[in-house]
Amino acid sequence: MFTNKLKNRYSSLLFFSTLFIIISFILRIIFALWINKDFNWFITEILHTFFWGFIYDISVVSCFCLFLSFYFLVLPSRFINSIFDKIFVYFIYTLFLVIIYFTFFAEITFWDEFKSRFNFIAVDYLIYTYEVVKNIQESYPLPLLIGGIVLITGITLYISKKRKVFYNTFNYKATFTQKIIIFGINLIIATTTLFFINNDSSSTSENRYNNEISKAGIFSFFSAFRNNHLKYDEHYKSIPIEDAFSEMKIELKDSKTVFDQEFKNPLRRTVLANNPTEIEQKPNVIFVMMESMSSSFLQEKYNNKSITPNLNELADNSIYFSNMFANGTRTVRGMEAVTLSIPPTPGNSIVKRVDNQNLYTVSSVFKAKGYHNMFFYGGDGYFDNMNAFFGGNGFDIYDRGRGSILSDDINTKRYNIDDNEVTFENAWGIADDDIYRKVLKVADEKYQSKQPFFAFVMSTSNHKPYTYENGKIDIPSGTGRPGAVKYSDYAIGEFLKQAKKKPWFNNTVFVFIADHCASSAGKDAIDIKNHHIPAFIYNLHSHNNEKVEKEVSQIDIFPTLFSLLNWKYTSQFYGKDIFDPLYQSRSFVGTYIKLGMKKGDNVSILSDQKIINQYKWNKTNLIDAKVDPKFERSIISNYQTADYLFNNKLLSEK
């Protein structure tokens, strides 16, 4: 009798819960087949993946059901089957169906791009709705997706009604004891799972894909929302902070570094000029951060033609860094790396955090040398907090404003890219052709006013939906990544071709570097090969063109340039001059949670829960290795001090 009444009054919850778990199971099968070759199909790994998947699903569904089970508890029996009861239950039930179907469709599109369950990127998508919605509209058949969600929801409601889910819900009653027991069990399951498991509880497999597939998208989303910043000392292995800074002073020491004064920031120091007897060079500097430009693209072809002919030519006529590794997997990580020259701090990038203004960045060095600093972006720089970060750290802004307003606390000038300067535009901004033309125009103005300038340019075209003006290259717009890469490369070639005609060209150095790779996910916790990016310093007359094959980090690009320009400057950067005879190769490869450091084929990774692992990298996979105490001390010191400096406001200009 108890079971029968339980089933009847709570049939809507039971049907919804069963449906959610079945769909989640099917979605895991889809993801596993999607990356079939990289998924570990060993029986124990499969059991691990689906066992944890079931645990996460129970946690999520218990949270959904908690609301209705509470409603069933407090609703007086006399109101069961009333108009209010029917409207309320139908509405909540339909809303839940829309949420889960929307989530599952969203997870498929998210997996398509990131090969991951929801993470910080998905949380960002809630904030920057214009770019994200427009990108979805341009990348996917949105009417079909929405129509599909509505259709499936309608079919589910029809099936629910045919199976008498609603009839039973409205025509049977449970005693108060039964209702309090159901609510109590529901509450215990929800609170217990949320308290005792986190988004990494299932991450015990060595295969990252198995770990990701075991998770539940909704659980992962709210976990990322809650943990957008992780305090290093609470989550990662640490050493006494004084010891960490002592270690860093040793690592940062080279033939030109002098710790000659006491500063609040223990790493603040003087970097001497390469040749003190010679004058400093002060060319204009145009720095281009290339969106999603993986190093592997320089070897790829389409219809037997290179998709990066201009970058390949640039590699032969510049200082080409062929073994450089990106700090992270997002544009803001690349920006953080080159402007602050710092390892990636856990959680969100500093670019997106509060209290990230008036920091000591590369713009501080340029400003001290008399340069005018500018940031160019083809979209609205409100996205990813770019305008606030660059505007608050000494850059004038040139962007495609869409009505967003900078805070009055940010002392900068903002210039809009007008409609008559745009030939093509998509969700992320104007075409690379257009942004480079804008840079050329402003550079002409600065030349006329005899103002040396540093321009930070962020490209956008090499991004989904992969669209650009037709007729520019031999790959049709919107057909995929190869076309976007080739168009981005074409735009760089045209940019340099036009720049060479300018009177300021001979006195201008161009730096090109990728923000991150196009695809950063792999079966390892950190896929090292998907952090390999190209970088070039072009038109620097004081140094011969060469191919630099030593391992270098994204954070080294500006300290190296400053040295090549023979500058003496104040530094608190973690980056170093890679041409210094005392330079020791290392790079940083991180995600939001995993903090990695690479030295040759040795890789160390710090994980939350104060775990450290070391591996050998065989150019394809990470192989377990014994933790080297010296390497352990090095990686901890780098990440711990970087986090400490930011959180204690010691990265400021003063």
Buried (B, 14 or more C-beta within 10 A) or exposed (E): EEEEBBEBBBBBBBBBBEBBBEBBBEBBEBBBEBBEEBBBEEEEBBEBBBEBBBBBBBBBBBBBBBEBBBBBBEBEEEEBBEEEBBEBBBEBBBEBBBEBBBBBBBBBBBBEBBBBBBBBBBBBBEEBEBBBEBBBBBBBEEEEBEEEBEEBBEEBBEEBEEEEBBBBBBEBBBEEEBBEBBBEEBBEBBBEBBEEBBBBBBBEBBBBBBBBBBBBBBBBBBBBEEBBBBEBBEBBBBBEBEBBBBBBBEBBBBEBBEBEEEEEBBBBBBBBBBEEEEEEBBBBBBBBBBBBBBBBBBEBEBEEEBBBBBBBBBBEEBBBBBBBBBBBBBBBBBBBBBBBBBBBBBBBBBBBBEEBBBBBBBBBBBBEBEBBBBBBBBBBBBBBBBBBBBBBBBBBBBBBBEEBEBEEEBEBEBBEBEEEBBEBBBBBBBBBBBBBBBBBEBBEEBBEEEEBBBBBBBBBBBBBBBBBBEEBBEBEBBEEBBBBBBBBBBBBBBBBEBBEEBEBBEBBBBBBBBBBBBBBBBBBBBBBBBBBBBBBBBBBEEBEBEEBEBBBBBBBBBBBBBBBBBBBBBBBBBBBBBBBEEBEBBBBBBBBBBBBBBBEBBBBBBBBEEEBBBBBBEEEBBEEBEEBEEBBBBBBBBBBBBBBBBBEEBBBBE
